[in-house]
Amino acid sequence: MPYLERGVFLRFDPTVPPVPVMVDVSRSGREYPAEFRSAVPFTVLHDNVSMYVDDLWGEAPEMGATMLYAMFPSFWVDANRNELDIDPDLIDGEWPVPLNPTVSKRGLGLLKSKSRYGEPVHERKLTVAEVMERLEKYHRPYYRELGQNIDRLKQAYGFVYHLSCHCMSAVGAPTHPDAGQERADFCVGNLNGQTSSDAFINFVAETIRARGYSCTINTPYTGGELNGRFGAPADGVESIMVEINKKLFMDTKTFRKTEGFDRVKADVSAILKIVADEARARVAAGSRAA
């Protein structure tokens, strides 16, 4: 039975004996609030959604993993960005603490100011109160729920495997560091070694490659705020980002699934099962040692 915080997240708990594996899907939300407005067509905005990622990883509970899914779109507020990563030019008023714009300098921060192809997306500046409301109602509750579940699993088992799951365009967009370059089938990242051990990220990458896919590590993406916030390999929390190339499973013009979707979903489930089995074996080994 899923646990729901309406409009914010859905948590899917294990349907079999649990393992310390946490899957989070933060950018597949498609419930646009009624007050959402933009200066560009909906199709331009929706291209930024990690479509169907919640479906691709949807068998996580059947593997013993917990899955958290953000229901709101990343163009409303991006759950994979630091809450201070805001372009000050987008705010009408003075933010109460110093901002730290990083990715927002390219228009892709907590509040998107540009589409992935560079078009301005807002009709007007946002007030401090409007942005605070998005943080309080959406961004912070998602982090709170994810953090509580990671902490619960860590306390119960001594370690956690956290997979932050997304999808990516086949070719780097103009607003991205790899503009115009073709991408691999999968990309996994750990903020260049900060949020997981080399052993864990290499294990996941090799598991993906064994299914016949190409997989890069920390290029073109290294990971996001969710990995940085929760990844602590020295303390038992192995956190990596997993990106899947959209060309494998969807038509990016119509946003519809292609014939490749079923194969990719089956392979993602197989990959996740191997990760879950590894976690289960590690738990069993620890119990024997104790």
ROFIBA-764995 format. One line per field, with one value per residue (C-alpha): residue in one letter; chain; x, y, z. Coordinates in steps of 0.25 Angstrom, whole numbers. Example, Ala and Ser with C-alpha at 12.3 -4.5 7.8 and 13.67 -1.06 7.14 Angstrom:
# residues 2
dofi	(a	s)
lummar	(A	A)
xx	(49	55)
yy	(-18	-4)
zz	(31	29)
# end
This chain:
# residues 290
dofi	(m	p	y	l	e	r	g	v	f	l	r	f	d	p	t	v	p	p	v	p	v	m	v	d	v	s	r	s	g	r	e	y	p	a	e	f	r	s	a	v	p	f	t	v	l	h	d	n	v	s	m	y	v	d	d	l	w	g	e	a	p	e	m	g	a	t	m	l	y	a	m	f	p	s	f	w	v	d	a	n	r	n	e	l	d	i	d	p	d	l	i	d	g	e	w	p	v	p	l	n	p	t	v	s	k	r	g	l	g	l	l	k	s	k	s	r	y	g	e	p	v	h	e	r	k	l	t	v	a	e	v	m	e	r	l	e	k	y	h	r	p	y	y	r	e	l	g	q	n	i	d	r	l	k	q	a	y	g	f	v	y	h	l	s	c	h	c	m	s	a	v	g	a	p	t	h	p	d	a	g	q	e	r	a	d	f	c	v	g	n	l	n	g	q	t	s	s	d	a	f	i	n	f	v	a	e	t	i	r	a	r	g	y	s	c	t	i	n	t	p	y	t	g	g	e	l	n	g	r	f	g	a	p	a	d	g	v	e	s	i	m	v	e	i	n	k	k	l	f	m	d	t	k	t	f	r	k	t	e	g	f	d	r	v	k	a	d	v	s	a	i	l	k	i	v	a	d	e	a	r	a	r	v	a	a	g	s	r	a	a)
lummar	(A	A	A	A	A	A	A	A	A	A	A	A	A	A	A	A	A	A	A	A	A	A	A	A	A	A	A	A	A	A	A	A	A	A	A	A	A	A	A	A	A	A	A	A	A	A	A	A	A	A	A	A	A	A	A	A	A	A	A	A	A	A	A	A	A	A	A	A	A	A	A	A	A	A	A	A	A	A	A	A	A	A	A	A	A	A	A	A	A	A	A	A	A	A	A	A	A	A	A	A	A	A	A	A	A	A	A	A	A	A	A	A	A	A	A	A	A	A	A	A	A	A	A	A	A	A	A	A	A	A	A	A	A	A	A	A	A	A	A	A	A	A	A	A	A	A	A	A	A	A	A	A	A	A	A	A	A	A	A	A	A	A	A	A	A	A	A	A	A	A	A	A	A	A	A	A	A	A	A	A	A	A	A	A	A	A	A	A	A	A	A	A	A	A	A	A	A	A	A	A	A	A	A	A	A	A	A	A	A	A	A	A	A	A	A	A	A	A	A	A	A	A	A	A	A	A	A	A	A	A	A	A	A	A	A	A	A	A	A	A	A	A	A	A	A	A	A	A	A	A	A	A	A	A	A	A	A	A	A	A	A	A	A	A	A	A	A	A	A	A	A	A	A	A	A	A	A	A	A	A	A	A	A	A	A	A	A	A	A	A)
xx	(0	6	8	3	5	-4	2	16	21	17	25	24	28	34	24	34	44	51	66	74	71	65	61	57	50	50	48	37	25	14	4	5	-1	-13	-5	6	9	20	23	27	18	15	23	36	34	30	43	50	42	49	37	33	45	35	30	44	48	33	37	46	36	36	51	50	54	46	43	40	34	32	18	21	29	43	39	31	42	54	55	70	75	80	69	79	83	74	77	74	69	57	53	44	50	61	64	65	79	91	88	98	95	102	94	84	95	91	76	75	75	64	55	57	58	61	57	67	69	70	57	52	41	35	25	29	38	34	32	39	26	23	37	36	23	29	40	31	20	28	44	46	35	42	55	50	43	55	64	55	55	70	72	62	69	83	79	72	83	96	97	88	89	82	79	75	68	66	66	74	73	81	89	94	85	91	89	97	113	113	104	103	110	103	101	103	91	93	101	104	110	115	120	133	135	129	116	119	131	138	134	119	118	127	118	105	112	117	103	97	108	106	91	98	97	108	110	118	123	122	120	112	106	112	100	92	88	80	93	101	91	90	103	112	120	129	117	110	101	105	98	99	91	86	82	75	76	62	65	64	49	41	38	43	34	21	25	20	26	33	34	47	41	37	51	57	48	51	66	65	57	68	79	71	69	84	86	76	82	95	89	82	95	102	92	93	108	107	97	106	118	111)
yy	(0	13	25	38	52	58	66	64	50	35	25	10	1	-13	-24	-35	-36	-22	-19	-6	-1	13	17	32	38	53	58	50	58	62	68	83	92	100	113	109	118	119	128	115	104	92	83	91	90	75	72	74	63	50	43	29	27	24	13	8	6	2	-12	-7	-11	-26	-26	-22	-7	5	15	30	38	53	56	71	75	80	93	96	94	84	74	71	85	92	102	113	110	122	132	145	152	143	148	160	164	161	147	146	139	139	131	122	121	110	102	114	122	113	115	101	103	101	110	108	121	115	102	92	99	113	120	128	121	131	142	150	150	141	147	143	138	129	123	120	113	104	100	98	90	82	83	81	70	62	63	60	48	43	46	39	26	26	28	17	7	11	9	-5	-10	-2	2	7	7	20	21	35	31	40	40	48	53	46	58	69	81	95	98	86	84	74	82	75	62	48	41	27	18	20	29	27	37	39	54	49	39	48	40	26	16	13	-1	1	10	1	-11	-4	1	-13	-19	-9	-13	-27	-25	-20	-5	5	13	24	29	43	48	56	56	54	54	65	71	58	50	61	63	48	41	37	25	25	25	14	22	18	29	29	36	27	33	25	31	34	29	15	16	28	37	51	58	51	47	33	20	13	-2	-2	2	-12	-17	-6	-8	-22	-19	-8	-18	-29	-19	-14	-29	-31	-19	-23	-37	-31	-23	-36	-44	-33	-33	-48	-48	-37	-45	-57	-49	-44)
zz	(0	-4	6	0	3	-7	-19	-12	-12	-12	-4	-9	2	0	-3	0	12	11	8	10	-4	-6	-20	-21	-34	-32	-46	-52	-46	-55	-46	-50	-39	-44	-42	-51	-62	-73	-85	-94	-99	-90	-99	-97	-82	-81	-89	-76	-68	-66	-73	-69	-59	-48	-57	-61	-46	-42	-38	-27	-16	-22	-20	-5	-8	-4	-15	-13	-25	-25	-31	-35	-47	-46	-53	-41	-32	-34	-23	-28	-26	-13	-8	-9	-23	-28	-39	-31	-44	-43	-30	-27	-14	-5	-1	15	14	4	-9	-15	-30	-37	-47	-47	-54	-66	-64	-58	-43	-32	-40	-55	-63	-76	-84	-87	-100	-94	-96	-84	-77	-67	-70	-58	-46	-34	-20	-8	-2	-15	-14	1	-1	-12	-2	10	2	-8	-7	8	10	0	6	20	15	7	19	29	21	18	33	37	27	32	46	43	35	37	22	10	-5	-10	-25	-30	-43	-55	-71	-80	-95	-105	-109	-99	-100	-102	-87	-83	-82	-93	-103	-116	-112	-113	-99	-95	-91	-76	-68	-53	-44	-30	-30	-35	-23	-12	-10	-12	-12	-25	-22	-22	-34	-42	-38	-43	-56	-59	-56	-66	-76	-74	-80	-93	-90	-91	-78	-74	-60	-56	-70	-75	-61	-47	-38	-32	-18	-14	-15	-8	3	7	1	12	8	20	29	21	11	-3	-12	-27	-39	-50	-63	-75	-89	-94	-108	-102	-98	-102	-114	-109	-119	-114	-100	-103	-100	-111	-114	-106	-93	-89	-91	-83	-72	-71	-71	-60	-52	-54	-50	-38	-34	-34	-26	-16	-15	-12	-1	4	4	11	22	23	24	35	43	42	46	58)
# end
